[in-house]
Amino acid sequence: MGSPNALEIFPGDFYKVEGSPEVAVSLDREMVYQGEETSLYLTLTNRGRVTSIRVNDPPSTSPEERYAARVELELENARTAAQDVSVSLLVPQTGEEVPLEVKRQVAYAGTLREGQVSSRLEFPIEVYERTPPGDYDLLAVVNYTYQWDVAAKPKSSRPENPDIFYLYESKSETVPLTLRVVRESGAEFRVKEVAPSDLIVGSRDNVVKMTIENVGDDYARDLVARLRPESGIYVSVDESPIPLLRPGETAELVYKLDVSKDAVPEKTYSLKVLFEFSDSRKDDISETENAYLRIEEDGPWGLISGAVLAALAAAGLLIHRRRRGSV
């Protein structure tokens, strides 16, 4: 363990003691909601203990050595105390897989003696809206120092006041934790049907009906569904309010859409539906779901029908003129 103990050269190093602190970490809250800003609390418990004590250099019968040996043995009991304790809460994921932000990463617990429990240590966090529900790993990294060895060197000139020598070591422990991210609401929506499923480039005032179902296990109250389409589709009638949608129930949302003349034919456009509602546990909840529309070109049938109508009109005019000429 580290460098050799320099105290072995001192004649007053009477005992060798084995053991050290062992800090356990508990997460007071193991579940958070998507998009939630809250705090996680860690509690530290020092479960360290002395595992062995052996005599290294038996004291003589002199009063100063006997007293120094007794003092040293008493001081050895502090070996399991963790001093200057700090704990960091880390998110091991990277990039788009990061589920949350820890806004304060380090907290301090001071000194924890054997068996002692710290106060609750606060870590403010923000769970991202985009985080999928599931279990996520966190790491609690605990750093501290502890008394690795102590020696009492007797002095015949002052037998009740021996010289005391300490040696400290630093230690780090990494404790894995699991945090579960769940949906903010028990109500959950799925788009079942969009009718019509396609629109024409440049068309206006298209009435689009969307059927949704509450596939969750809680009701949605005062539900408003706003449409946020991809560029190229514009909403002229936006909100579709629903007073109450129970689990398993469906509802029809009605929108009026315009399609840009610059929209891309044969392309499927996404329509993001923004749901704002309350449920049995919470008010002012927001969730999103996607629907899709295909944009079609006003194809050859339009040209063909126009040509046919023009031909029929011309034929009618010719017949009319011939009849006038025959009269």
Beta strands, then each sheet from edge to edge (+ up, - down):
strand 1: 15-20
strand 2: 23-27
strand 3: 31-33
strand 4: 37-46
strand 5: 49-55
strand 6: 82-90
strand 7: 100-102
strand 8: 106-112
strand 9: 121-127
strand 10: 134-153
strand 11: 163-182
strand 12: 189-195
strand 13: 198-200
strand 14: 206-214
strand 15: 220-229
strand 16: 233-237
strand 17: 240-245
strand 18: 250-259
strand 19: 267-278
strand 20: 285-296
sheet 1: 1+ 5-
sheet 2: 2+ 4- 9+ 7-
sheet 3: 3+ 11+ 10- 6+ 8-
sheet 4: 12+ 14- 18+ 16-
sheet 5: 13+ 20+ 19- 15+ 17-
end
